Amino acid sequence: MIEIIKDYNQGSEEWFQAKTGVVGASTVSKIITSTGKRSTQRKAFLYQIAGERISGRRTETYSNGYMQAGIEKEEDSRRLFEFIQGVEVEEAALILPHRDAYWGCSPDGIIKDKEEGLELKNVIPGTQAKYLHKGVLPTEYKLQCQFSLAVTGWEVWWFMSNCDGMKPLIVKVKRDEEFIKLIKAEVNIFLREVDELIKEIS
C-alpha cells in the first residue's frame, strides 16, 4: 500500500532528510532515459545514493535563477490549474510505493478525492511557445510522469506548463504499462546494486 506523507512540506529539512538516499522522479533519469536506455550517469548516481544511505547526508543540488523563480510561482500555477479544471489540489511532501521504499515521488499536487497527481512546470516564454505548438507532453517529462505513476499505481498524472502572459498547456498523462514495467525493473536492479555496494564498502 502506498505511503502518502503530508506531515511536513516540500523544501523543509524533514523533506530533504526523507529524500536522502531515495531515487526520485527528478533523479530517475540518472538510471534510465526517456527512450528506455540506461543513463550514462548511472554509475555516478550509484555512488551518490550509496554514499547518502551510509552517511545520512544528502547531496546538494544545483539551482539557478529560473529554477528558483519556478518554485516561487508554483502556488500560483496550482491555483490556476484548480480554476481551469474545476478541482481542488492538495499538497503532499512525498509518496512512496510502501513505507520502507527507497524510491518515491514528490508531486506538485494531488487531485482531491481522486487518485491523480499533478506535475507543474513554470517555463520561459520560448519554451512555452514550443510546448504549446507541439501540444503534447514534452518528451523530457515523460519519464518523470510515468515514474510517478509507477510509484503510486494510479492511472492519471496531469502535466501543466505555465508562463506569465501566455496560456498554459495542460496534458492528461495516462499509464504506459510497458514503460512502467521497464522503469520498475531498472530501479529494482539499481537499488539491489546500491545494497551490494553498501555491504562491500561499509
C-alpha positions as CSV (number, residue, x, y, z in Angstrom):
1,M,0.0,0.0,0.0
2,I,1.4,3.4,-1.0
3,E,2.6,5.8,1.7
4,I,1.5,9.4,1.2
5,I,3.4,11.8,3.6
6,K,1.8,15.1,4.4
7,D,3.4,15.7,7.9
8,Y,5.9,18.3,6.5
9,N,6.3,20.5,3.5
10,Q,8.5,20.1,0.4
11,G,11.7,22.1,0.9
12,S,11.7,21.6,4.6
13,E,14.6,20.0,6.5
14,E,12.4,16.9,7.2
15,W,11.7,16.6,3.5
16,F,15.3,16.8,2.5
17,Q,16.1,14.2,5.1
18,A,13.4,11.9,3.9
19,K,14.6,12.1,0.4
20,T,18.2,11.3,1.3
21,G,19.3,8.1,-0.4
22,V,16.0,7.9,-2.3
23,V,15.5,7.7,-6.1
24,G,13.0,10.4,-7.0
25,A,11.0,11.4,-10.1
26,S,13.5,14.1,-10.9
27,T,16.6,11.9,-10.5
28,V,15.4,8.6,-12.1
29,S,16.8,9.9,-15.4
30,K,20.2,9.1,-13.9
31,I,19.2,5.4,-14.1
32,I,17.1,5.2,-17.2
33,T,16.4,7.7,-20.0
34,S,13.0,8.5,-21.6
35,T,14.0,6.2,-24.5
36,G,14.4,3.3,-22.1
37,K,18.2,3.1,-22.3
38,R,20.4,3.0,-19.3
39,S,21.8,6.5,-18.4
40,T,25.4,7.4,-18.7
41,Q,25.1,8.9,-15.2
42,R,24.1,5.6,-13.7
43,K,27.5,4.7,-12.1
44,A,28.0,8.1,-10.6
45,F,24.4,8.1,-9.2
46,L,25.0,4.6,-7.8
47,Y,27.9,6.0,-5.7
48,Q,25.8,9.1,-4.8
49,I,22.9,7.1,-3.4
50,A,25.1,4.6,-1.6
51,G,27.0,7.5,0.0
52,E,23.8,9.2,1.1
53,R,22.5,6.0,2.6
54,I,25.6,5.3,4.5
55,S,26.3,8.9,5.7
56,G,22.7,10.0,6.1
57,R,23.7,13.2,4.4
58,R,22.0,14.5,1.2
59,T,23.9,15.7,-1.9
60,E,23.5,19.4,-2.6
61,T,21.6,20.0,-5.8
62,Y,22.2,22.8,-8.4
63,S,19.7,25.6,-8.6
64,N,19.7,28.7,-10.8
65,G,17.5,31.8,-11.0
66,Y,15.0,30.3,-13.4
67,M,14.6,27.2,-11.3
68,Q,14.1,29.3,-8.1
69,A,11.5,31.5,-9.9
70,G,9.7,28.4,-11.0
71,I,9.5,27.2,-7.4
72,E,8.2,30.5,-6.2
73,K,5.4,30.6,-8.9
74,E,4.3,27.0,-8.2
75,E,1.5,28.0,-5.8
76,D,0.0,30.4,-8.4
77,S,0.2,27.7,-11.1
78,R,-1.5,25.2,-8.7
79,R,-4.4,27.7,-8.2
80,L,-4.6,28.3,-12.0
81,F,-4.9,24.6,-12.6
82,E,-7.6,24.3,-10.0
83,F,-9.6,27.1,-11.6
84,I,-9.3,25.8,-15.2
85,Q,-10.1,22.1,-14.2
86,G,-12.6,22.9,-11.6
87,V,-10.9,20.7,-9.0
88,E,-9.2,21.1,-5.6
89,V,-5.5,20.2,-5.4
90,E,-3.9,19.0,-2.2
91,E,-0.2,19.0,-1.4
92,A,2.0,16.1,-0.2
93,A,5.6,16.1,0.6
94,L,6.4,12.6,-0.6
95,I,4.8,9.5,-1.9
96,L,6.4,6.0,-1.6
97,P,5.2,2.7,-3.0
98,H,5.4,1.4,0.5
99,R,6.7,2.6,3.8
100,D,10.3,1.3,3.6
101,A,10.9,2.1,-0.1
102,Y,14.0,3.8,-1.4
103,W,12.2,5.3,-4.4
104,G,9.3,7.7,-4.5
105,C,8.0,11.0,-5.9
106,S,7.2,14.5,-4.6
107,P,4.2,15.6,-6.5
108,D,3.3,19.2,-7.2
109,G,-0.2,18.2,-6.2
110,I,-2.8,15.5,-5.7
111,I,-6.3,16.0,-7.1
112,K,-8.6,15.8,-4.1
113,D,-10.9,12.7,-3.9
114,K,-9.1,11.2,-6.9
115,E,-6.1,9.0,-7.4
116,E,-4.5,11.5,-9.8
117,G,-1.3,13.5,-9.4
118,L,0.0,16.8,-10.8
119,E,3.3,17.9,-12.3
120,L,3.8,21.7,-12.7
121,K,6.5,23.5,-14.7
122,N,6.9,27.2,-14.9
123,V,9.0,27.9,-18.0
124,I,10.4,30.8,-20.1
125,P,8.4,32.2,-23.0
126,G,10.3,30.4,-25.8
127,T,9.9,27.1,-24.1
128,Q,6.2,27.6,-23.5
129,A,5.8,28.6,-27.2
130,K,7.4,25.3,-28.2
131,Y,5.2,23.3,-25.8
132,L,2.0,25.0,-27.0
133,H,2.9,24.5,-30.6
134,K,3.5,20.7,-30.1
135,G,0.5,20.4,-27.8
136,V,1.6,17.1,-26.2
137,L,3.5,16.1,-23.1
138,P,7.1,17.3,-23.6
139,T,9.4,14.3,-24.1
140,E,11.7,15.5,-21.3
141,Y,8.9,14.9,-18.7
142,K,7.6,11.6,-20.0
143,L,9.9,9.7,-17.6
144,Q,9.1,11.9,-14.6
145,C,5.3,11.4,-15.1
146,Q,5.5,7.7,-15.8
147,F,7.8,7.2,-12.8
148,S,5.2,8.9,-10.6
149,L,2.5,6.6,-12.0
150,A,4.8,3.6,-11.2
151,V,5.3,4.8,-7.6
152,T,1.6,5.4,-6.9
153,G,-0.1,2.8,-9.1
154,W,-2.5,5.5,-10.2
155,E,-4.0,5.8,-13.7
156,V,-3.6,9.5,-14.4
157,W,-0.9,12.2,-13.8
158,W,-1.7,15.7,-15.0
159,F,1.0,17.9,-16.5
160,M,0.8,21.7,-16.8
161,S,3.4,24.1,-18.1
162,N,2.8,27.8,-17.4
163,C,4.4,31.1,-18.4
164,D,3.2,34.6,-17.4
165,G,1.4,36.3,-20.3
166,M,0.8,33.0,-22.2
167,K,-1.9,30.3,-22.0
168,P,-1.0,27.2,-20.0
169,L,-0.5,23.7,-21.6
170,I,-2.5,21.0,-19.7
171,V,-2.0,17.4,-20.7
172,K,-3.7,14.3,-19.1
173,V,-1.0,11.7,-18.9
174,K,-2.1,8.0,-18.8
175,R,-0.1,5.0,-17.8
176,D,2.3,3.4,-20.3
177,E,2.3,-0.1,-18.8
178,E,5.3,-1.3,-20.9
179,F,7.4,1.7,-20.0
180,I,6.4,1.4,-16.3
181,K,7.4,-2.2,-16.3
182,L,10.8,-1.2,-17.6
183,I,11.2,1.6,-15.1
184,K,10.4,-0.7,-12.1
185,A,12.8,-3.4,-13.4
186,E,15.7,-0.9,-13.8
187,V,15.0,0.8,-10.5
188,N,14.9,-2.6,-8.7
189,I,18.2,-3.6,-10.3
190,F,19.8,-0.3,-9.4
191,L,18.6,-0.5,-5.7
192,R,20.0,-4.1,-5.4
193,E,23.3,-2.8,-6.7
194,V,23.2,0.0,-4.1
195,D,22.6,-2.6,-1.4
196,E,25.5,-4.7,-2.6
197,L,27.8,-1.7,-2.8
198,I,26.9,-0.6,0.7
199,K,27.7,-4.1,2.1
200,E,31.0,-4.0,0.2
201,I,32.3,-0.6,1.4
202,S,30.7,-0.3,4.9
